[in-house]
Amino acid sequence: MKTAKKEEMRKEYKREDLGKGIRGKYYEEYKKGTNLVLLSPDVAAAFPDDASVNEALRSLMKIARQSTGLTRHSSGRAIARR
């Protein structure tokens, strides 16, 4: 049986700098299957909220589908056979 490795914070972080944690803050989102991601500071600075990040990513997905000719349900195998 494997034991879980205890994760430690980097030396540049101090627990008191992180503020008080809120138990269950993301529990409802977690139950819905939402993925939480950490954005790099330069990327986060370009987006005021989660809605704008989602809108940008959906636009990028649409452009990618249009440029490759793939549909949502296409696997891309037909293109590979050409």
C-alpha positions in Angstrom: 0.0 0.0 0.0 1.4 3.4 -1.0 1.3 6.3 1.4 0.4 9.8 0.2 3.3 12.2 -0.1 2.8 15.2 2.1 2.8 18.3 0.0 4.6 21.3 1.4 4.4 24.9 0.4 7.3 26.6 -1.4 9.6 28.5 0.8 8.6 31.9 -0.7 5.0 31.4 0.6 3.8 31.8 4.1 0.6 30.3 5.4 -0.4 33.6 7.0 -0.1 35.4 3.6 -2.8 33.1 2.1 -5.7 34.3 4.3 -8.3 32.3 6.1 -9.5 29.3 4.2 -13.2 28.7 3.6 -14.3 25.1 4.1 -16.2 23.7 1.2 -15.8 26.9 -0.9 -15.7 24.9 -4.2 -17.7 21.9 -3.1 -20.8 22.6 -5.3 -18.7 23.3 -8.4 -16.7 20.1 -7.7 -19.9 18.1 -7.5 -20.9 19.4 -10.9 -17.6 18.2 -12.3 -16.1 21.6 -12.9 -12.3 21.7 -13.3 -10.5 24.4 -11.4 -7.3 25.6 -13.1 -4.6 28.0 -12.0 -3.9 30.7 -14.6 -0.5 32.3 -14.9 -0.5 35.9 -13.6 -0.1 37.4 -17.1 -3.0 35.4 -18.4 -5.2 36.1 -15.4 -4.5 39.8 -15.8 -6.2 39.7 -19.2 -9.5 38.4 -17.9 -11.6 40.1 -15.3 -13.6 37.0 -14.3 -14.3 33.3 -15.1 -17.1 34.2 -17.6 -14.6 36.1 -19.8 -12.1 33.2 -19.6 -14.8 30.7 -20.7 -16.0 33.0 -23.5 -12.4 33.3 -24.9 -11.8 29.5 -24.7 -15.1 28.8 -26.4 -14.2 31.2 -29.2 -10.9 29.5 -29.6 -12.5 26.1 -29.7 -14.9 27.4 -32.4 -12.0 28.8 -34.5 -10.1 25.5 -34.1 -13.1 23.5 -35.3 -13.6 25.8 -38.3 -10.0 25.7 -39.3 -9.6 22.0 -39.1 -13.0 21.1 -40.5 -13.7 18.9 -37.5 -17.1 18.8 -35.8 -17.6 18.3 -32.1 -18.1 14.6 -32.6 -15.4 14.0 -35.2 -12.3 12.2 -34.2 -10.1 13.4 -37.0 -9.5 9.9 -38.3 -10.9 10.7 -41.7 -8.4 13.5 -42.2 -5.6 11.2 -41.2 -6.6 8.7 -43.9 -6.3 11.2 -46.7 
